[in-house]
Amino acid sequence: MMAVLKMLMIFANARYLQMKFQNFVLRADNNRDPFCKVSTSSCTYYHVRVFGIWKEIDTQEIFIRGRYFENVRPMFGLPCNSHDVGIALCQKLSLKSYIFPLSALINKCFAFPSSTLDAAPEDTKWTFIDYLH
């Protein structure tokens, strides 16, 4: 996991608030839609709240900076596992920020709060739905 998830320690970089792709925009500049799903070389998927997009000046590599949800589970199991159709229930953001290479980006996601309004922010459950572009 730590081979791909490196602590944020980029010093010579440029920061971007959004990145436009052909079919969607990955954003870090608002609280409405800064969510995506990334994978690692070990085929582990992370649901991420994006806080920044960085470009390493020396290497021209692009990274997504964010915090991933530590508790991810299927929203339903019948008639199939919700993960198979791109739906997950996520909770508890990591305390530290991590960087993910742009090549690890799988999908942009939409996330909707799915717990009661009186829940503490760290206890809020989010329903993640893959944006199938």
Backbone torsions as a table, in degrees:
resi	resn	phi	psi	omega
1	MET	NA	-42.7	-175.6
2	MET	-73.1	-12.8	177.5
3	ALA	-64.8	-36.1	-179.6
4	VAL	-99.6	-37.4	-179.0
5	LEU	-88.3	93.3	-179.4
6	LYS	-99.1	146.6	174.3
7	MET	-61.7	146.6	-178.4
8	LEU	-69.0	105.1	179.1
9	MET	-142.6	46.3	177.7
10	ILE	-95.2	124.1	-176.3
11	PHE	-103.6	-41.5	-180.0
12	ALA	-100.6	89.3	-175.2
13	ASN	-146.7	165.9	172.9
14	ALA	-113.6	141.8	-177.0
15	ARG	-108.1	137.4	178.0
16	TYR	-125.3	148.3	179.0
17	LEU	-92.6	-19.9	177.6
18	GLN	-155.5	157.6	176.7
19	MET	-133.7	125.0	-177.9
20	LYS	-95.2	126.8	174.4
21	PHE	-107.3	-178.3	-178.9
22	GLN	-63.5	-40.1	-172.9
23	ASN	-114.8	-2.3	-179.2
24	PHE	-161.2	169.0	176.9
25	VAL	-121.2	125.4	174.0
26	LEU	-91.2	122.5	-172.1
27	ARG	-118.5	147.8	172.8
28	ALA	-127.0	5.3	-171.6
29	ASP	-102.1	11.8	176.3
30	ASN	-153.9	173.3	-179.9
31	ASN	-99.8	3.1	-176.3
32	ARG	-83.6	-44.4	-174.2
33	ASP	-144.5	48.4	178.9
34	PRO	-94.8	46.1	-173.3
35	PHE	-120.1	145.6	176.8
36	CYS	-153.9	171.9	174.8
37	LYS	-121.3	132.3	178.8
38	VAL	-124.8	162.4	176.4
39	SER	-127.8	163.6	176.5
40	THR	-112.8	175.2	179.8
41	SER	-64.0	-19.6	178.8
42	SER	-91.6	15.6	178.6
43	CYS	62.8	28.6	174.0
44	THR	-92.6	134.9	-179.9
45	TYR	-102.5	141.5	176.8
46	TYR	-126.2	134.8	173.7
47	HIS	-95.0	122.6	-166.0
48	VAL	-122.5	139.7	169.0
49	ARG	-96.3	113.2	-174.8
50	VAL	-78.7	130.7	176.5
51	PHE	-114.5	-13.3	178.7
52	GLY	-173.5	159.5	174.9
53	ILE	-124.7	126.1	-172.3
54	TRP	-123.0	145.6	174.7
55	LYS	-123.0	120.0	177.3
56	GLU	-70.7	121.6	-174.5
57	ILE	-67.9	-41.7	-177.4
58	ASP	-66.6	-42.4	-174.5
59	THR	-102.9	-11.5	-176.9
60	GLN	65.6	14.7	176.5
61	GLU	-75.8	146.2	-179.7
62	ILE	-111.6	136.7	-178.3
63	PHE	-129.2	151.8	173.2
64	ILE	-105.0	126.0	177.1
65	ARG	-102.3	130.2	179.5
66	GLY	-170.2	179.7	176.3
67	ARG	-115.0	135.9	-177.7
68	TYR	-99.2	155.8	177.8
69	PHE	-81.2	126.7	-175.7
70	GLU	-82.6	-25.6	-178.6
71	ASN	-114.1	104.0	-179.1
72	VAL	-125.2	129.5	179.1
73	ARG	-145.1	163.6	177.6
74	PRO	-66.9	147.1	176.4
75	MET	-80.1	-31.1	176.6
76	PHE	-149.4	160.8	-178.2
77	GLY	-117.3	-15.0	179.7
78	LEU	-126.1	140.8	5.4
79	PRO	-76.8	-10.4	174.7
80	CYS	-148.3	169.4	177.0
81	ASN	-69.7	130.2	-176.8
82	SER	-61.1	-26.4	176.7
83	HIS	-60.7	-31.8	-178.7
84	ASP	-66.9	-22.4	179.6
85	VAL	-112.4	14.5	172.8
86	GLY	81.4	30.5	178.8
87	ILE	-124.8	131.1	-179.9
88	ALA	-143.0	154.0	174.1
89	LEU	-104.5	120.2	-173.0
90	CYS	-119.9	147.8	180.0
91	GLN	-154.7	153.9	173.9
92	LYS	66.1	92.3	175.3
93	LEU	-68.2	144.4	175.6
94	SER	-60.0	151.6	-179.6
95	LEU	-76.0	-30.9	-178.0
96	LYS	-100.6	154.0	172.3
97	SER	-87.9	146.4	178.0
98	TYR	-128.2	161.8	173.5
99	ILE	-115.0	142.3	179.5
100	PHE	-124.3	134.2	176.8
101	PRO	-64.6	148.5	180.0
102	LEU	-56.8	-31.0	179.1
103	SER	-64.3	-16.3	178.8
104	ALA	-83.7	-10.0	-178.6
105	LEU	-65.0	125.7	178.3
106	ILE	-100.9	-54.5	-176.9
107	ASN	-150.5	151.6	162.7
108	LYS	-76.7	148.9	179.3
109	CYS	-128.1	152.4	168.6
110	PHE	-103.4	140.6	-179.4
111	ALA	-130.7	136.1	179.9
112	PHE	-125.6	133.4	176.2
113	PRO	-63.4	134.8	-178.0
114	SER	-126.9	20.5	174.6
115	SER	-116.2	175.8	-176.6
116	THR	-67.6	156.6	-177.2
117	LEU	-65.9	-24.5	-177.0
118	ASP	-88.7	5.7	178.3
119	ALA	-72.2	144.7	175.2
120	ALA	-65.5	148.9	-177.6
121	PRO	-51.9	-39.5	-179.2
122	GLU	-72.9	-15.8	178.4
123	ASP	-97.1	-3.1	-178.9
124	THR	-64.3	132.3	174.5
125	LYS	-96.3	139.2	-179.2
126	TRP	-118.8	135.6	172.0
127	THR	-93.4	117.5	178.8
128	PHE	-98.1	132.8	176.0
129	ILE	-127.6	124.3	178.2
130	ASP	-64.0	135.9	172.7
131	TYR	-85.8	107.8	-176.4
132	LEU	-87.3	98.1	-175.7
133	HIS	-98.4	NA	NA
